[in-house]
Amino acid sequence: MDDQAGNSASKGVVLLVATMASFIFPFMASSVNIALPSLGKELSMDAVTLGWIATAYLLSSAALLVPFGRIADIYGRKKIFICGIVIFTLSSLFAGMASSTTMLISFRVLQGIGGAMLAGTAVALLTTVYPANKRGRVLGINVAATYIGLSIGPVLGGVLTQHLGWRSIFFLSALLGLAVIGVVLWKLKGEWTGAKGERFDFAGSIIYSLGLVALVYGFTLLPAMSGVWLIVGGIIGLSAFTRWEMRTRSPVLDISLFRNSRAFTFSNLAALINYSATYAVSFLISLYLQYLKGFNPETAGLILVAMPAMQAIFSPLAGRLSDRIEPRLIASAGMALTTVGLIIFIFLNEETPLAFIIGNLILMGLGFALFSSPNTNAVMSSAPKMAYGVASATLATMRQMGMVLSMGVAMLMFAFYIGRVQITPEYYPLFQASMRASFIVFAILCFGGMFASLARGKVR
């Protein structure tokens, strides 16, 4: 079933498994965020190490998304998808059994590797089997699944942490993974490739992964000098990767995708900026609600649902709109709303009324919904058919890198204001200062991102 639209039954199955995979990945990320204070207490972690529980997962997936997207284009998108869900499921199970910080972070890295295989292929599978005029709708459904994962994560994560302990979150993810494996093996027939028979660029993949890890890891070590050197090394590595890719005959990332399409380049840049400015919001607000406001994990999770719930409700609508109206207009309006929400959060303190916080989370959720589906539609519509795997993986990499950089900003502010200590009441004023500084950085980033979004030009 190579590169064919497939019948409607197989389309439905592809939509189902891609949607399930798109749900699990963010569910894991957002449910663990809520459990961090409990987890930190049990394993005696300081503020910066707590950030690493979230970052290890995101960083390992970001470094491998593009190589796996390319491998999927060459050897089969379904094969890589199945490998990914198996690795993700097993590592979730072992993470739930971890008895030390090192073990837990190691299994989070493995989870991220499995997640990279999933995220690098899910959107590519959808774009392969659905024609261009139906794409906005199915990508809207797929993005909605991502946000349902993000929205159920804090609630379910809070309830599970409160009543069964933080380990239950990992066991639930393993069960969800088993369900996806069952559907894929039972129902998903055939295979899809876009670049069959081409060579895989192993050297380029190594340079890319090492450069990206050095860059992002260095960012989390700032303000130490070792962080600066790693960032410089990462930038040199990624520059060398770009030069290598322009020369090699079978590149892992076709640089001409960026050179030949302004829409592809700026849509990816907009995604990177948007996630850099927004991902750590739920991480910071989760800690704020539990430390400064004194809520338990369950209640904090219920409050945090306001933002992704709006994303889940409005993403399919925004996706459908982007089939009719230029995606850049809808996406840029979404970024403008998000910028306003971030500016409001700069003024958060212990006295801020709860209704005000929830109202602002709703505003940001609406902004994010308007941005995400149209932006995904713009990226995939501006890529050639043979490169769907790489285009899907490039967008997912921008998303993951944005998430990691967002967490990096939060961890940098923690390191700068609080230092390597557990967050106890005497450090609450410093925690508040670090949170305010993070929101200032995020608001400036998001404001700049509006212009990247507008600069992409027309997709149609």
C-alpha positions in Angstrom: 0.0 0.0 0.0 2.9 2.3 -0.9 2.0 6.0 -1.2 -1.7 5.4 -2.0 -4.7 7.0 -0.4 -6.0 3.6 0.8 -9.6 2.8 1.4 -11.8 4.6 3.9 -11.5 1.8 6.5 -7.7 2.0 6.5 -8.0 5.8 6.6 -10.1 5.5 9.7 -7.6 3.1 11.4 -4.7 5.4 10.6 -6.7 8.3 12.1 -7.4 6.3 15.2 -3.8 5.1 15.9 -2.3 8.5 15.0 -4.8 10.2 17.3 -4.1 7.7 20.2 -0.3 8.3 19.8 -0.8 12.0 19.7 -2.8 11.8 22.9 -0.3 9.6 24.9 2.8 11.7 24.3 1.5 15.0 25.8 -0.5 13.2 28.4 2.8 11.8 29.8 4.4 15.2 29.8 1.6 17.1 31.5 0.6 14.4 34.0 4.2 14.1 35.3 4.4 17.9 35.7 1.6 17.8 38.3 3.4 15.0 40.2 6.7 16.8 40.5 6.3 18.2 44.0 5.4 14.7 45.4 8.0 13.0 43.3 10.7 15.5 44.4 9.8 14.9 48.1 10.0 11.1 47.8 13.3 11.1 45.9 14.7 14.3 47.6 15.3 16.4 44.5 16.2 20.1 44.3 14.4 22.5 42.0 16.8 22.1 39.0 16.7 18.3 39.1 12.9 18.4 39.2 13.1 20.3 35.9 15.2 17.5 34.5 12.5 14.9 35.1 10.5 16.9 32.5 13.4 17.9 30.3 15.1 14.5 29.8 11.9 13.2 28.1 11.7 16.2 25.8 15.4 16.4 25.0 15.9 12.8 23.9 12.8 13.0 21.6 13.9 16.3 20.1 17.3 15.0 19.2 16.0 11.9 17.4 12.7 13.1 15.7 14.3 14.1 12.4 16.5 11.0 12.0 13.5 8.7 12.8 11.2 10.7 10.4 13.8 10.1 7.6 14.1 6.3 8.6 10.3 6.1 8.4 10.3 7.7 4.9 12.8 5.1 3.7 11.9 1.9 5.5 8.2 2.3 6.3 6.2 4.6 8.6 4.2 1.8 10.2 7.4 -0.1 11.2 8.9 2.8 13.0 5.5 3.7 14.6 5.2 0.1 16.0 8.9 0.2 17.3 8.2 3.5 19.0 5.0 2.4 20.8 6.8 -0.7 22.1 9.8 1.2 23.5 7.5 3.9 25.0 5.3 1.2 26.7 8.2 -0.7 28.2 10.0 2.4 29.4 6.8 3.7 31.0 6.5 0.4 32.9 10.1 0.6 34.2 9.9 4.3 35.0 7.0 3.4 37.4 9.4 1.0 39.2 12.3 3.4 39.4 13.9 3.6 42.9 16.3 6.5 42.3 16.6 9.8 40.5 19.2 8.4 38.0 17.0 5.4 37.2 13.9 7.6 36.7 15.8 10.1 34.4 17.3 7.2 32.4 13.8 5.7 31.7 12.5 9.1 30.9 15.2 9.4 28.2 14.1 6.0 26.8 10.5 7.1 26.9 11.5 10.2 24.8 13.2 7.9 22.2 10.0 5.9 21.8 8.0 9.1 21.7 10.3 10.5 18.9 9.4 7.4 16.8 5.7 8.1 17.4 5.7 11.8 16.9 7.9 11.6 13.8 5.4 9.2 12.0 1.9 10.0 13.3 1.3 13.2 11.3 3.1 11.7 8.3 0.8 8.7 8.2 -2.2 11.0 8.3 -0.9 13.3 5.6 -0.1 10.2 3.4 -3.6 8.7 3.5 -5.8 11.8 3.4 -6.1 14.1 0.4 -5.1 17.8 0.6 -8.7 19.1 0.9 -9.5 16.9 3.9 -6.1 17.5 5.7 -7.1 20.5 7.8 -10.0 18.6 9.3 -8.0 15.4 10.3 -5.0 17.4 11.4 -7.4 19.5 13.6 -8.7 16.2 15.1 -5.1 15.1 15.7 -4.1 18.4 17.3 -7.3 18.2 19.5 -6.1 14.8 20.7 -2.8 16.3 21.7 -4.6 19.0 23.7 -7.0 16.4 25.2 -3.9 14.6 26.4 -2.5 17.8 27.8 -5.8 18.6 29.5 -6.6 15.2 31.0 -2.9 14.9 32.1 -3.0 17.4 35.0 -6.5 16.2 36.2 -5.8 12.5 36.0 -2.2 13.0 37.1 -3.4 14.9 40.1 -6.0 12.3 41.1 -3.6 9.4 40.6 -0.8 11.2 42.5 -3.2 12.0 45.4 -4.7 8.6 45.8 -2.2 6.0 44.3 1.1 7.9 44.2 3.1 9.3 41.3 4.2 5.8 40.0 0.6 5.1 38.9 0.9 7.7 36.2 3.7 5.7 34.4 1.7 2.4 34.8 -1.3 4.0 33.2 0.8 5.2 30.2 2.1 1.7 29.8 -1.5 0.4 29.7 -2.5 3.1 27.1 0.6 2.0 25.0 -0.6 -1.6 25.1 -3.9 -0.5 23.7 -2.3 1.2 20.8 -0.1 -1.8 20.1 -3.2 -4.0 20.0 -5.0 -1.8 17.5 -2.0 -1.4 15.2 -1.3 -5.2 15.1 -4.9 -6.1 14.7 -6.2 -3.5 12.3 -3.5 -1.5 10.5 -2.7 -3.4 7.3 -0.1 -2.3 4.7 2.9 0.0 4.8 3.7 3.5 3.6 7.0 4.9 2.5 8.0 8.1 0.6 11.7 7.6 -0.1 12.0 3.8 -0.5 15.5 2.6 -1.5 17.3 5.8 -0.6 20.3 5.7 1.7 20.1 6.8 5.3 22.5 9.6 6.2 24.0 8.1 9.4 26.9 10.6 9.8 24.5 13.6 9.4 22.1 12.1 12.0 24.9 11.8 14.6 26.2 15.4 14.0 22.6 16.7 14.2 21.7 14.8 17.4 25.0 15.6 19.2 24.7 19.3 18.2 21.1 19.6 19.4 21.8 17.9 22.7 24.9 20.1 23.4 22.9 23.2 22.6 20.0 22.4 24.8 21.9 20.8 27.6 24.3 23.8 27.6 21.2 26.1 28.0 20.1 24.3 31.1 23.6 24.6 32.7 23.7 28.4 32.4 24.9 30.7 34.0 27.9 28.3 34.5 30.8 28.6 32.0 30.4 24.9 31.0 26.9 25.8 29.7 28.3 28.6 27.5 30.9 26.2 26.0 28.3 23.6 25.3 26.0 26.1 23.6 28.9 27.3 21.4 29.8 23.6 20.6 26.1 22.9 19.7 25.9 25.9 17.4 29.1 24.8 15.6 27.7 21.3 15.4 24.4 22.4 13.8 26.2 24.7 11.4 28.4 21.8 10.3 25.3 19.6 10.0 23.7 22.2 7.6 26.8 22.3 5.4 27.0 18.5 5.4 23.3 18.2 4.4 23.8 20.6 1.5 26.5 18.3 0.1 25.4 14.8 0.8 23.3 13.0 -1.9 20.7 11.5 0.5 20.3 14.0 3.4 18.4 13.2 6.6 17.0 16.7 6.5 16.5 18.1 3.0 17.7 21.7 3.5 16.0 22.7 0.2 12.7 22.3 2.0 13.7 25.4 3.9 15.4 27.2 0.9 12.6 26.6 -1.5 9.6 27.3 0.7 9.3 30.5 2.7 6.0 29.1 4.2 7.7 25.9 5.4 10.6 27.9 7.0 8.5 30.5 8.8 5.8 28.1 9.9 8.4 25.9 11.6 10.0 29.0 13.1 6.6 30.2 14.4 6.1 26.7 16.0 9.5 26.9 17.7 8.9 30.3 19.1 5.3 29.5 20.2 6.3 26.4 22.2 9.4 28.2 23.6 7.1 30.9 25.0 4.3 28.7 26.3 5.3 25.1 27.3 6.7 25.9 30.8 3.5 27.9 31.7 1.7 24.8 33.0 4.9 23.7 34.8 5.3 27.0 36.6 1.6 27.4 37.4 1.5 23.9 38.7 4.3 24.7 41.2 2.7 28.1 42.0 -0.7 26.5 42.8 0.8 23.8 45.0 3.5 25.8 46.8 2.2 29.4 47.0 -1.6 28.7 47.0 -1.4 25.5 49.0 -3.6 23.4 46.7 -3.2 19.6 46.6 -2.2 17.9 43.3 -5.8 17.0 42.4 -7.1 20.5 42.8 -4.1 22.1 41.0 -4.7 19.6 38.1 -8.4 20.6 37.8 -7.5 24.3 37.7 -4.8 23.8 35.0 -7.3 22.0 32.7 -8.8 25.4 31.7 -6.0 26.0 29.1 -5.7 22.7 27.2 -9.5 22.2 27.4 -10.0 25.3 25.3 -7.3 24.0 22.9 -9.1 20.7 22.6 -12.5 22.3 21.9 -11.3 24.9 19.4 -8.5 23.1 17.5 -10.7 21.1 15.1 -12.6 24.4 14.3 -9.4 26.3 13.7 -8.1 23.4 11.5 -11.3 23.5 9.4 -11.0 27.3 9.1 -7.4 26.9 7.8 -8.7 24.8 4.9 -10.6 28.0 3.8 -8.8 31.0 5.2 -5.0 31.6 4.9 -3.4 29.7 7.9 -1.0 32.6 8.7 -3.9 35.0 9.6 -5.6 32.6 12.1 -2.2 31.4 13.6 -1.0 35.0 14.0 -4.2 36.0 15.8 -3.7 33.1 18.1 -0.2 34.2 19.0 -1.4 37.7 19.7 -4.0 36.3 22.2 -1.2 34.2 23.8 1.1 37.2 24.2 -1.6 39.1 26.1 -2.1 36.1 28.4 1.7 35.9 29.1 1.9 39.6 29.9 -1.0 39.2 32.4 0.9 36.3 34.2 3.9 38.6 34.9 1.8 40.2 37.6 0.9 36.9 39.4 1.4 36.9 43.2 0.0 35.1 46.3 -3.0 37.4 46.4 -4.1 36.9 42.8 -7.8 35.6 42.8 -8.3 32.1 41.5 -11.0 33.2 39.0 -8.5 35.6 37.4 -6.0 32.8 37.0 -8.5 30.5 35.4 -9.8 33.3 33.1 -6.3 33.9 31.8 -5.6 30.2 31.3 -8.8 30.1 29.2 -7.6 33.1 27.1 -4.2 31.4 26.5 -5.9 28.1 25.6 -8.0 29.9 22.9 -4.9 31.6 21.5 -3.0 28.3 21.4 -5.9 26.5 19.6 -6.0 29.2 16.9 -2.3 28.9 16.3 -1.6 25.2 16.3 -3.9 23.4 13.7 -3.5 26.1 11.1 0.3 26.1 11.6 0.5 22.3 11.2 -1.7 22.6 8.1 0.7 25.3 6.7 3.8 23.1 7.3 2.4 19.9 5.7 0.8 21.7 2.8 4.1 23.4 1.9 6.1 20.1 1.8 6.4 17.7 -1.2 4.7 14.2 -0.8 8.0 12.3 -0.7 9.1 14.3 2.4 6.0 14.1 4.6 7.9 12.0 7.2 10.7 14.6 7.4 8.3 17.5 7.3 6.2 16.0 10.1 9.4 15.2 12.1 10.8 18.7 11.5 7.6 20.3 12.9 7.6 17.9 15.9 11.3 18.7 16.5 10.5 22.4 16.5 7.7 21.7 19.0 10.0 19.5 21.2 12.9 22.0 21.0 10.5 24.8 21.9 9.3 22.8 24.9 12.9 22.1 26.0 13.9 25.7 25.6 10.8 26.8 27.5 11.8 24.5 30.4 15.4 25.7 30.0 14.3 29.3 30.6 12.4 28.2 33.7 15.3 26.2 35.0 17.8 29.0 34.2 15.6 31.4 36.3 15.5 28.8 39.1 19.3 28.4 39.0 19.7 32.2 39.0 17.2 33.1 41.7 16.9 30.1 44.0 19.9 27.9 43.3 20.1 24.1 43.9 17.7 23.8 46.9 14.4 22.2 47.5 11.5 24.7 47.3 10.5 25.3 50.9 8.5 28.3 52.4 11.6 30.5 53.0 12.3 30.3 49.3 8.8 31.2 48.1 9.6 34.9 47.5 12.6 33.8 45.3 10.4 31.2 43.5 8.0 34.1 42.7 10.8 36.3 41.4 12.0 33.5 39.1 8.5 32.9 37.8 8.0 36.6 37.0 11.3 36.7 35.1 10.3 33.6 33.1 7.0 35.2 32.1 8.7 38.4 31.0 11.0 36.3 28.7 8.1 34.3 27.4 6.0 37.4 26.6 8.8 39.0 24.6 9.4 35.8 22.7 5.7 35.3 21.8 5.4 39.0 20.7 8.4 38.4 18.3 6.8 35.1 17.1 3.7 37.0 15.7 6.0 38.5 13.1 7.5 35.2 12.1 4.0 33.8 11.7 2.9 36.8 9.5 6.1 36.6 7.4 5.4 33.1 6.1 3.4 34.4 3.1 0.6 32.5 1.4 0.3 28.7 1.5 -2.2 28.5 -1.3 
